[in-house]
Amino acid sequence: TGSSTPQSSSSSSSSSSSSSSSCDLVSLDHGTACRCNATYCDTIAPLGQLADTDAAVYSTSESGDRLTRSTLAFEEANNGGWQHISFDASTTYQTMKGFGGAITDAAAIDLNLMTADAQQTILDQYYSKDGLQYSVGRVPIASCDFSTSVYSYDEVAYDYELEHFSIDVDSDVETTGGRLQLVQRILAMSDRTLSLFASPWAPPAWMTETNSTTGNPKLSGVAGDETHQAWALYFSKFLTAYKEAGVDFWAVTAQNEPAGNTGAWQDLKFSAEEQRDFIKLDLGPRLEADHPNVQIMMLDDQRSHLPTWANTVLGDEEAAKYVDGVGVHWYAAVEDKRNLFGRLTETHDAFPDHFIMGTEACEGYLPWSQGPRLGDYTRGEVGRYCRSVLRPPSAPTAQEALPDSTQPDRTRHRHRHRHRHR
């Protein structure tokens, strides 16, 4: 009788060490980080060939490991008796859709400030086979709090047929950093299929009750009327325009943070009942007719709104038939000092056929920890990104992580360029 005991080897295998660059660790104000510039950046060692008794381990640590590859070898050892391990193959848990980040105006503008070599290095770190190989991306529909100005795709008032709709601004380097070209560039260099989803912050101001896109406005009228129909058409025309530019979307969210924000940055407010009716009467039928393969996520807001919003929207059969998943943000948990994971599990248990996806998360938005803190290991570890990934519900999820240059300023409206990291 015997068992296999893992023996760790701290050195990388020869198949991986020869084709990867190690982290050049530097000390910063808040800890250590890897030096990365136009001439040098660390890369992730490939998996390489493994023996049947080996396992590859990638480690990141506060002491300096940055996805450092090592190998575990299992060896026979006498333990004086049997070890019995049981697996219940009939019970399955979550499926990971992928990992990724937002492709915003701020990201494109920041990238344009770099040299051509530095730009490529940054993008390689996120999308190439030597980097993280992101497989999910979020694209704003028009301007958001990652933009330097407010704009929409149709500024002609009461153009309910959207005859003047145009995404030309997304190619304007001065206004958006040429965001459309950045999306196209990323798609061209990605080895993996990149599942893109789009989220609106606000419609053209003329569609709102207050003729403004800040202060938590609502759409004029009620679901099913000409304004709501025009807003649904806006989604469709965006998807069509991007498709004509060679960019296909996997999904859209019905609205970014529909429950409202501080009022300082762009938004469009819905109650759960209003979102249900908009999806049921306007957005769902429009996308089913024009873009039947594009999925719809409801909520796209704080986990604290669950399961109430899900009960309202998904509890309505006519609305639920158009909805594929639930998007959630993490801010209301305040660095996960408030444990809201049970709300996700409760929602999944009630609606197991609808996935739950982390659509937005960032650091540096709280009053006591504003902005980038390069080298701050705790932001990625306890109570931050890692915990949010390790404690999701039993449902398909994805987690967003962004370059540190595109972090939202949650204390004031961001209609000016800010160098942040997300």
C-alpha positions in Angstrom: 0.0 0.0 0.0 1.3 3.5 -0.8 0.4 7.0 -2.0 1.9 9.7 -4.1 3.5 12.5 -2.3 4.3 15.8 -4.0 7.9 17.0 -4.0 8.4 20.6 -5.1 11.1 21.9 -7.4 11.7 25.6 -7.1 13.5 25.9 -10.5 11.6 26.3 -13.7 11.9 23.4 -16.2 14.3 23.8 -19.0 11.5 23.9 -21.6 10.1 27.1 -20.0 13.0 29.0 -18.6 14.7 29.3 -22.0 11.7 31.0 -23.6 10.6 33.4 -20.8 11.9 36.5 -19.2 12.0 36.7 -15.4 10.7 39.6 -13.3 13.2 42.4 -12.8 12.0 43.4 -9.3 12.2 47.0 -8.2 11.3 48.6 -4.9 8.5 51.3 -4.9 6.7 53.4 -2.4 4.1 50.7 -1.6 6.1 47.5 -2.2 7.8 45.8 -5.1 6.8 45.5 -8.8 8.3 44.1 -12.0 10.1 46.7 -14.2 8.4 46.8 -17.5 9.2 49.3 -20.3 9.8 49.5 -24.1 13.0 47.4 -23.9 12.3 44.8 -21.2 9.3 43.1 -19.5 8.9 39.8 -17.8 6.9 37.1 -19.6 5.0 34.1 -18.4 6.8 30.8 -18.9 4.8 28.4 -21.1 3.4 25.2 -19.6 5.9 23.0 -21.5 6.1 19.2 -21.4 5.2 17.5 -18.2 5.7 13.9 -17.1 2.6 11.9 -16.0 3.7 12.4 -12.4 4.4 16.1 -12.6 2.3 19.2 -12.2 3.3 22.8 -13.1 2.6 25.5 -10.5 2.6 29.3 -11.1 3.2 31.4 -8.0 2.9 35.1 -7.2 4.1 36.3 -3.8 4.8 39.4 -1.9 8.5 38.4 -1.8 8.8 38.8 -5.5 7.4 35.8 -7.4 5.4 37.0 -10.4 3.7 33.9 -12.0 7.0 32.1 -11.4 6.8 28.6 -12.8 7.8 25.6 -10.8 7.2 21.8 -11.0 5.7 19.4 -8.5 6.8 15.8 -8.8 4.8 13.1 -7.2 6.8 10.2 -5.8 5.7 6.9 -4.2 5.8 6.9 -0.4 4.8 4.3 2.1 2.2 5.7 4.5 1.4 2.5 6.3 -2.2 2.2 4.9 -4.6 3.2 2.2 -5.6 6.7 1.2 -9.1 6.9 -0.2 -10.2 9.9 -2.3 -13.7 10.0 -3.6 -15.0 12.2 -6.4 -18.7 12.8 -7.2 -18.6 13.4 -10.9 -22.3 14.1 -11.0 -21.9 17.3 -9.1 -20.5 20.2 -11.1 -19.9 23.8 -10.1 -19.0 27.0 -12.0 -17.7 27.3 -15.5 -15.3 30.1 -16.0 -16.1 32.3 -19.1 -12.8 34.0 -18.9 -10.7 36.9 -17.5 -10.3 40.3 -19.1 -10.5 44.0 -18.8 -12.2 47.1 -20.2 -11.1 48.8 -23.4 -11.9 52.4 -22.6 -11.1 55.9 -23.9 -8.7 56.3 -21.0 -6.9 53.1 -21.9 -6.6 54.2 -25.5 -5.5 57.7 -24.6 -2.9 56.5 -22.1 -1.6 54.0 -24.6 -1.1 56.7 -27.2 1.2 58.5 -24.9 3.7 55.6 -25.1 6.2 54.9 -27.8 5.3 52.3 -30.4 7.5 49.7 -28.6 6.1 50.4 -25.2 2.5 50.2 -26.6 3.2 46.7 -28.0 4.9 45.6 -24.7 1.8 46.6 -22.7 -0.6 44.9 -25.1 1.5 41.8 -25.2 1.4 41.6 -21.4 -2.4 41.4 -21.5 -3.3 39.6 -24.8 -0.3 37.7 -26.2 0.7 34.1 -25.6 3.6 35.4 -23.5 1.2 37.4 -21.3 -2.1 36.9 -19.5 -4.0 35.9 -22.7 -7.1 37.8 -21.7 -10.2 36.3 -23.2 -12.9 38.8 -22.2 -13.2 42.5 -23.0 -15.7 45.2 -22.0 -16.3 48.2 -24.3 -18.3 51.3 -23.3 -21.1 52.3 -25.6 -20.2 56.0 -26.2 -18.7 58.1 -23.3 -18.4 57.1 -19.7 -16.4 58.0 -16.6 -13.3 56.8 -18.4 -13.7 59.5 -21.0 -12.3 63.0 -21.2 -15.6 64.5 -22.5 -19.3 63.7 -22.8 -20.4 62.5 -26.3 -23.0 60.3 -27.9 -23.5 58.7 -31.3 -26.5 60.9 -32.2 -26.6 64.5 -31.0 -29.6 65.4 -33.2 -32.5 66.0 -30.8 -35.5 63.7 -31.1 -34.0 61.7 -34.0 -36.0 58.6 -32.9 -35.1 56.7 -36.0 -31.4 57.5 -35.3 -30.8 58.6 -38.9 -27.8 60.6 -37.7 -26.3 57.7 -35.7 -22.5 57.5 -36.2 -19.6 55.9 -34.3 -17.0 58.1 -36.0 -16.0 59.6 -32.6 -14.7 56.2 -31.6 -12.0 56.6 -34.3 -11.1 60.2 -33.2 -7.7 60.0 -31.5 -8.2 63.3 -29.7 -11.6 62.5 -28.2 -11.4 58.7 -27.6 -7.8 57.8 -28.2 -9.0 55.9 -31.3 -10.8 53.4 -29.2 -12.2 51.4 -32.1 -8.7 51.0 -33.6 -7.4 49.8 -30.3 -10.2 47.1 -30.2 -9.3 46.1 -33.7 -5.6 45.9 -32.8 -6.2 43.7 -29.8 -8.4 41.4 -31.8 -5.8 41.0 -34.5 -3.0 40.1 -32.0 -5.0 37.8 -29.7 -4.3 34.1 -29.9 -7.5 33.3 -28.0 -11.0 34.1 -29.0 -11.8 37.4 -27.3 -15.4 37.6 -26.0 -16.4 41.3 -26.0 -19.4 42.7 -24.3 -20.6 46.3 -24.5 -22.1 48.5 -21.7 -23.8 51.9 -22.0 -23.4 54.6 -19.3 -25.8 57.1 -20.8 -28.0 57.8 -23.9 -27.9 61.0 -25.8 -29.1 63.7 -23.4 -32.2 64.4 -25.4 -33.5 61.0 -24.5 -33.6 61.8 -20.8 -36.2 63.5 -18.6 -33.7 66.2 -17.6 -31.9 66.6 -20.9 -28.7 65.7 -19.0 -26.6 62.5 -18.6 -25.4 63.3 -15.1 -27.4 63.4 -11.8 -29.0 60.0 -12.3 -31.5 60.9 -15.1 -34.1 58.5 -16.4 -35.3 57.9 -19.9 -38.3 60.0 -20.9 -41.6 58.2 -21.0 -42.2 54.6 -20.2 -41.1 51.2 -21.6 -42.5 50.6 -25.1 -42.7 54.2 -26.1 -40.7 56.0 -28.8 -37.9 57.0 -26.5 -37.4 53.5 -25.1 -37.6 52.0 -28.6 -35.0 54.5 -29.8 -32.7 53.6 -26.9 -33.0 49.9 -27.8 -32.3 50.8 -31.5 -29.2 52.7 -30.3 -27.8 49.3 -29.0 -28.6 47.6 -32.2 -27.0 50.3 -34.4 -23.8 50.3 -32.2 -23.5 46.5 -32.7 -24.1 46.8 -36.4 -21.6 49.6 -36.8 -18.9 47.7 -34.9 -19.6 44.5 -36.9 -19.1 46.5 -40.1 -15.8 47.5 -38.7 -14.8 43.9 -38.1 -15.7 43.7 -34.4 -18.3 41.2 -33.1 -19.8 41.3 -29.6 -20.6 38.3 -27.5 -23.0 40.2 -25.2 -24.3 43.6 -23.9 -25.4 44.7 -20.5 -28.7 46.5 -20.3 -27.2 49.4 -18.4 -24.1 50.2 -16.4 -25.1 50.7 -12.7 -28.8 51.2 -13.4 -29.5 51.7 -9.6 -27.6 55.0 -9.8 -24.3 56.5 -8.7 -23.4 59.6 -6.8 -24.7 61.7 -9.7 -21.2 63.1 -10.5 -20.6 61.0 -13.6 -22.8 59.7 -16.4 -25.5 57.3 -15.8 -29.1 56.3 -16.7 -31.2 55.2 -13.8 -33.7 52.3 -13.8 -35.6 50.6 -11.0 -35.7 46.8 -11.2 -39.2 47.0 -12.6 -38.2 49.6 -15.2 -35.3 47.5 -16.3 -37.5 44.4 -16.5 -40.0 46.3 -18.7 -37.3 47.8 -20.9 -35.8 44.4 -21.6 -39.2 42.8 -22.1 -40.7 45.4 -24.4 -37.7 47.1 -26.1 -34.2 45.8 -25.8 -35.0 42.1 -25.9 -37.2 42.1 -29.0 -34.9 44.5 -30.8 -31.8 42.4 -30.3 -33.6 39.2 -31.0 -34.6 40.7 -34.4 -31.3 42.4 -35.3 -28.6 40.5 -33.4 -30.0 37.2 -32.2 -26.6 35.8 -31.2 -25.8 38.7 -28.9 -26.5 37.8 -25.2 -28.0 40.2 -22.7 -26.9 40.7 -19.1 -29.2 42.4 -16.6 -28.2 44.5 -13.5 -24.5 45.3 -14.2 -24.4 46.9 -10.7 -23.5 46.1 -7.1 -23.9 42.6 -5.6 -25.9 44.2 -2.9 -28.9 44.5 -5.3 -29.2 40.7 -5.5 -31.3 38.7 -5.3 -34.0 41.5 -5.4 -33.3 42.6 -9.0 -33.0 39.0 -10.2 -36.3 38.1 -8.6 -37.9 41.0 -10.4 -36.4 40.6 -13.8 -35.8 36.9 -14.1 -39.0 36.2 -12.1 -40.9 37.6 -15.1 -41.0 34.9 -17.9 -41.4 37.4 -20.7 -38.4 39.4 -19.6 -36.3 36.3 -18.5 -36.5 34.8 -22.0 -34.3 37.6 -23.3 -31.8 37.5 -20.5 -28.8 35.2 -20.4 -26.9 36.4 -17.3 -26.5 38.8 -14.4 -23.6 41.3 -14.3 -22.2 42.4 -10.9 -19.8 45.0 -9.6 -17.9 44.8 -6.3 -17.7 48.3 -5.0 -20.6 48.1 -2.4 -18.6 45.4 -0.6 -15.9 48.1 0.3 -12.8 45.9 -0.1 -15.0 42.9 0.7 -15.3 43.9 4.4 -19.0 43.3 3.7 -19.4 39.6 2.6 -21.9 39.6 -0.2 -21.0 36.3 -1.8 -24.0 34.6 -0.3 -26.2 36.9 -2.4 -24.6 35.5 -5.5 -25.2 31.9 -4.4 -28.8 32.7 -3.5 -29.3 34.2 -6.9 -27.7 31.3 -8.7 -29.7 28.8 -6.7 -32.9 30.6 -7.7 -32.0 31.0 -11.4 -29.4 28.3 -12.2 -29.8 28.7 -16.0 -28.6 32.3 -15.9 -24.8 32.9 -15.5 -23.4 35.5 -13.1 -20.4 37.5 -14.3 -18.2 40.1 -12.6 -18.4 42.9 -15.1 -16.5 45.7 -13.3 -13.9 45.9 -10.4 -11.1 48.2 -9.6 -8.9 49.6 -6.8 -8.1 53.1 -5.9 -11.6 54.5 -5.8 -12.0 54.7 -2.0 -11.3 58.0 -0.1 -8.6 56.4 2.0 -6.8 54.7 -0.9 -7.1 56.9 -3.9 -5.3 56.3 -7.1 -2.5 53.9 -8.0 -0.3 52.3 -5.3 2.3 50.5 -7.4 3.7 47.5 -5.5 0.8 47.3 -3.1 0.5 43.5 -2.8 -2.6 43.6 -0.6 -4.7 45.0 -3.4 -4.3 41.8 -5.3 -4.4 39.5 -2.3 -6.6 39.4 0.9 -10.0 41.0 0.4 -9.2 42.3 -3.1 -9.0 40.7 -6.6 -7.9 37.2 -5.5 -10.6 36.8 -2.9 -13.2 38.0 -5.4 -12.1 35.3 -7.8 -11.8 32.6 -5.3 -15.2 33.2 -3.6 -17.6 33.4 -6.6 -21.0 31.7 -6.8 -21.6 28.3 -8.3 -22.2 29.8 -11.7 -20.2 30.9 -14.8 -18.2 33.9 -13.9 -15.6 36.2 -15.3 -13.4 38.7 -13.5 -12.3 42.0 -14.7 -8.8 43.4 -14.2 -7.5 46.4 -16.0 -4.3 48.2 -16.8 -3.6 50.7 -14.0 -4.0 53.7 -16.3 -7.8 53.5 -16.5 -9.1 53.6 -12.9 -12.4 55.4 -12.4 -12.5 58.4 -10.1 -15.5 57.6 -7.9 -15.3 61.0 -6.0 -15.9 63.4 -8.9 -16.9 63.5 -12.6 -14.1 62.5 -14.9 -14.4 64.5 -18.0 -10.7 65.1 -18.1 -7.8 62.8 -18.6 -6.3 61.2 -15.6 -3.4 58.8 -15.4 -4.7 56.0 -13.4 -4.1 52.3 -13.2 -6.8 49.7 -13.2 
